[in-house]
């Protein structure tokens, strides 16, 4: 597995390992719980798999032209490894109530499947821009992997804060 996605898997799993069902489900009013954050991440992985499946099927890049806005956003997220807060998740990646047990049992596999699909497309199509991200625009395989690491670590911080909040005695 790619080192970025291997680190993502390791950090993500460590952030929620050992949490009870109640701890996973609890969260501040109006905010996502740990289970919902994990479902959001799971949905981003399945969405990326679907996108790269389309690239593999087409046998060519599906990336469009990059705008200056895309370039600026990529510089912040990928260049500085910083994901600014406050942006609403795209509708397709918003939690919709998948069973927590399903998400927990499948999330690691989805990271691996995503890595494999990105790799297949990279081999088939090349190292150029392969697929558009809804906010960052067209990305290469390496940039997609880095995005998922930065995005995942952003949410790992949230999970750790939720975990601390849900700990007995808090």
Number of C-alpha atoms within 10 A of each C-alpha: 13 14 11 17 22 16 15 23 21 11 16 23 15 12 21 20 9 10 14 13 12 10 20 21 16 19 19 10 7 6 10 20 20 28 26 23 20 24 25 23 24 24 21 23 23 18 15 24 20 14 20 25 17 16 23 21 10 12 12 16 23 16 17 13 9 14 12 9 12 17 15 13 18 22 14 14 19 22 12 10 17 17 19 11 7 6 8 8 11 11 8 11 17 17 18 12 9 14 11 17 10 11 19 17 10 12 21 20 14 21 25 17 17 26 22 16 21 26 19 17 24 22 12 14 17 15 15 14 22 26 24 20 15 9 12 22 20 24 22 19 23 16 18 25 22 21 23 20 23 20 20 23 21 16 20 22 14 17 23 16 14 22 21 13 15 20 12 8 6 6
